[in-house]
Amino acid sequence: MAIITLTTDFGEKDHFAGAIKGAIYTEMPEIRIVDISHSISPFNISEAAYVIQNAYRSFPKGTIHLIGIDSELNPENKHIAIKLDDHYFICANNGIVSMICSEIVPEKIVEINIHDKIQSSFPVLDVFVKVACHIARGGTLEVIGKTITEVKPIKNIIPYVNDEKSQIIGSVIYIDNYGNVVTNIKKSFFETIQKGRPFEISARNYKFKTIYKRYSDFVNFEIPEEKRHDEGRGLVVFNSGNFLEIAVYKSNSATIGSASTLMGLNLMDTVSVNFLKE
């Protein structure tokens, strides 16, 4: 039996997430539902894109991913269903899946056209659930929509590179639960521009010249623990999703602070990489 995942900005206080699950179980009592997150910042497309891109590959092929972010239907915000990498994605055509589509070509994209059969002021509940259950039963995308060829992109998804290839200018696209700051600079993109050159990463007044493979690689374990004072110090890694991330070792926003709080870094702030002459 198929799995349906849920990624929304509905939070946990209101009835929305529970109502969606109830509607799915009403149609398909035997289905499996997995919450990826209901804590996406309201209407934050890039944050949702980052979360779904890094979560979906852990699920079996054929999983159906229902994404409820900025999903109200209007002439500039149509609904789509996509088959990509043997997974299905149901969402608004507002850029959420463009991060995945920039790396993997979709097998099929349809613009959902069943709205005339459903009266709805809550499309995630009334439309997306119908589409997800249709797919879970083995239904084809052509039945619920017309084929289109492109999805709407997220603005500034690709970092800027100057003509001399001496600088990358990226931006913060996500701040995780630890306050670590994730940029839109992927490891493969970085290495293509770097070509082995030394570099300096700048974020506000902070500079970094090393990228670690793991957070703990930052620590010199030959020094006794009581003399190290590593907690609260900044570092840079390529995270599990291979995005350039500025972190604070063993960060905690409520105590020692985090990359976001200590460095004053927020969503869409600039992070630059300058490549140096050897």
C-alpha positions in Angstrom: 0.0 0.0 0.0 1.2 3.5 -0.9 2.5 6.1 1.5 1.2 9.6 1.5 3.5 12.3 3.2 2.4 15.6 4.4 4.4 18.8 4.4 2.5 22.0 5.4 2.7 25.3 7.2 -0.4 24.5 9.2 1.3 24.1 12.6 0.0 21.9 15.4 -2.6 24.2 17.0 -5.3 24.2 14.4 -7.4 21.4 13.0 -6.1 21.5 9.4 -3.5 18.7 9.6 -5.8 16.4 11.4 -8.7 17.1 9.0 -6.5 16.2 6.0 -5.5 12.9 7.6 -9.1 12.1 8.4 -10.2 12.8 4.8 -7.4 10.5 3.5 -8.4 7.7 5.9 -12.1 8.1 5.0 -11.2 7.4 1.4 -8.5 4.8 2.0 -8.5 3.4 5.6 -5.5 1.1 4.8 -3.2 3.9 3.6 -0.1 5.0 5.5 0.4 8.7 6.3 3.7 10.2 7.3 4.2 13.7 8.6 7.4 15.3 7.2 6.7 18.7 8.8 3.8 21.0 9.7 6.2 23.7 11.0 7.2 25.3 7.7 7.2 29.1 8.2 3.9 30.5 6.8 4.0 30.8 3.0 7.7 30.2 2.9 8.3 28.6 -0.5 12.1 28.2 -0.3 11.9 26.6 3.1 9.3 24.1 2.0 11.4 23.3 -1.1 14.5 22.7 1.0 12.6 20.4 3.4 10.9 18.3 0.7 14.0 18.0 -1.4 16.0 16.6 1.5 13.2 14.3 2.8 11.6 12.6 -0.2 14.5 10.4 -1.2 14.3 8.5 2.1 10.9 7.2 1.1 10.1 4.2 -1.1 9.5 4.7 -4.8 5.9 5.4 -5.5 5.4 7.6 -2.4 2.9 10.5 -2.8 4.0 13.8 -1.3 1.2 16.2 -0.5 2.5 19.7 0.0 0.2 22.3 1.5 2.0 25.7 1.3 0.4 28.8 -0.3 -2.1 26.5 -2.0 -5.1 28.8 -2.5 -6.1 28.5 -6.1 -6.0 31.7 -8.2 -4.9 32.6 -11.8 -1.3 32.9 -10.7 -1.2 29.9 -8.4 -2.5 26.8 -10.2 -2.4 23.3 -8.8 -0.1 20.7 -10.2 0.8 17.0 -9.8 4.2 15.8 -10.8 5.8 12.4 -11.3 9.6 12.8 -10.7 12.2 10.3 -9.7 9.4 7.7 -9.3 7.8 9.8 -6.7 4.6 11.9 -6.9 4.3 15.5 -5.7 1.0 17.4 -5.3 1.2 21.1 -4.7 0.6 24.6 -5.9 2.7 25.7 -8.9 4.5 28.4 -6.9 8.1 27.2 -7.0 8.1 24.5 -4.3 9.2 21.7 -6.6 11.6 23.8 -8.7 14.6 23.0 -6.5 14.1 19.3 -7.2 13.3 19.9 -10.9 16.5 21.8 -11.3 18.4 18.6 -10.7 16.0 15.9 -12.0 13.8 16.2 -15.1 10.2 15.4 -14.2 8.7 12.4 -16.0 5.3 14.1 -16.2 3.6 17.3 -15.0 -0.1 18.0 -15.1 -2.1 21.1 -14.1 -4.9 19.7 -12.0 -8.3 20.4 -13.6 -10.9 18.7 -11.3 -11.8 21.9 -9.4 -15.2 22.2 -11.2 -16.3 18.9 -9.7 -15.3 20.0 -6.1 -16.6 23.0 -4.1 -13.7 24.0 -1.9 -12.3 26.8 0.2 -9.6 24.4 1.6 -8.0 22.9 -1.5 -5.4 20.8 0.3 -8.3 19.0 2.0 -10.7 18.9 -0.8 -8.6 18.7 -4.0 -5.1 17.5 -3.0 -6.5 14.6 -1.0 -8.7 13.5 -3.9 -5.7 13.6 -6.2 -3.4 11.7 -3.8 -5.9 9.0 -3.2 -6.5 8.7 -7.0 -2.8 8.1 -7.5 -2.6 5.7 -4.6 -5.3 3.6 -6.2 -3.1 3.4 -9.3 -4.8 6.2 -11.3 -2.9 8.1 -13.9 -2.1 11.8 -13.9 -3.8 12.4 -17.2 -7.2 11.7 -15.6 -6.9 14.6 -13.2 -5.1 17.2 -15.2 -3.7 18.5 -18.5 -0.1 18.0 -19.4 2.3 21.0 -19.0 6.0 21.2 -19.5 7.4 23.5 -16.9 7.0 24.5 -13.3 7.3 28.0 -11.9 10.8 28.7 -10.5 11.8 30.1 -7.1 13.5 33.4 -7.5 17.2 33.4 -6.7 17.4 29.6 -6.4 20.8 29.6 -8.2 23.6 31.7 -6.6 25.2 34.5 -8.6 28.7 34.1 -10.0 30.7 37.1 -11.3 32.2 37.1 -14.8 35.7 36.5 -13.5 34.5 33.4 -11.6 36.2 34.8 -8.5 33.0 35.2 -6.4 29.8 33.3 -5.5 27.0 35.3 -3.9 24.5 33.1 -2.3 21.6 33.6 0.1 20.2 32.0 3.3 17.3 29.7 2.3 16.7 27.8 5.6 17.3 28.1 9.3 17.1 24.7 11.0 15.9 23.8 14.5 19.5 24.3 15.9 19.7 27.8 14.3 22.1 26.6 11.7 22.0 28.7 8.6 21.6 26.9 5.2 22.5 28.6 2.0 21.6 27.9 -1.6 25.2 27.1 -2.5 25.4 23.3 -3.2 28.7 21.4 -2.9 28.8 20.5 -6.6 28.2 24.1 -7.7 30.9 25.3 -5.3 33.5 22.9 -6.5 32.7 23.6 -10.2 33.5 27.3 -9.6 36.3 26.7 -7.1 38.6 24.5 -9.2 40.8 23.8 -6.2 41.4 27.5 -5.3 41.6 28.6 -1.6 38.6 30.7 -0.5 37.1 32.9 2.1 33.4 32.7 3.1 31.8 35.9 4.4 28.6 36.3 6.3 28.1 39.7 7.8 31.3 40.4 9.7 32.3 36.7 10.0 34.9 35.0 7.8 35.7 31.3 7.3 38.4 29.7 5.3 37.7 26.0 6.0 34.7 23.8 5.2 34.5 20.7 7.4 33.0 17.3 6.5 31.4 16.9 9.9 30.6 19.3 12.7 33.0 17.5 15.1 35.9 17.7 12.6 36.1 21.3 13.9 37.2 20.0 17.3 40.9 19.2 18.3 40.3 16.2 20.5 43.9 16.1 21.5 43.2 19.0 23.8 41.5 18.1 27.1 37.8 18.8 27.0 37.9 21.3 29.9 40.4 23.4 27.9 38.8 23.4 24.5 35.8 25.8 24.9 34.4 24.6 21.5 30.7 25.1 22.2 29.4 28.3 20.6 32.2 28.7 18.0 31.3 29.1 14.4 32.1 26.7 11.5 31.1 25.9 8.0 30.1 22.4 6.6 28.4 20.9 3.6 25.4 19.5 5.4 23.6 16.1 4.7 21.8 17.7 1.7 25.2 19.0 0.4 24.2 22.6 1.0 26.8 25.1 2.4 25.8 25.6 6.0 27.1 28.0 8.6 26.7 26.5 12.1 27.7 26.9 15.7 29.2 23.9 17.4 26.6 22.3 19.7 24.4 25.4 19.2 21.4 26.1 21.4 19.5 29.3 20.7 18.3 29.4 24.3 21.7 29.1 25.9 25.0 29.5 24.0 23.3 30.8 20.9 23.3 29.7 17.3 24.6 30.8 13.9 21.4 32.7 13.3 21.3 34.5 16.7 25.0 35.1 17.2 25.8 36.2 13.7 22.5 38.0 13.0 21.8 35.9 9.9 18.2 35.6 8.7 16.4 34.2 5.7 17.5 35.7 2.4 20.6 37.3 3.9 23.7 37.3 1.7 26.6 34.8 2.1 29.5 35.2 -0.3 32.5 33.1 -1.3 35.6 34.8 -2.6 38.2 32.7 -4.3 41.7 33.7 -3.7 44.8 33.6 -5.9 47.2 30.8 -4.9 
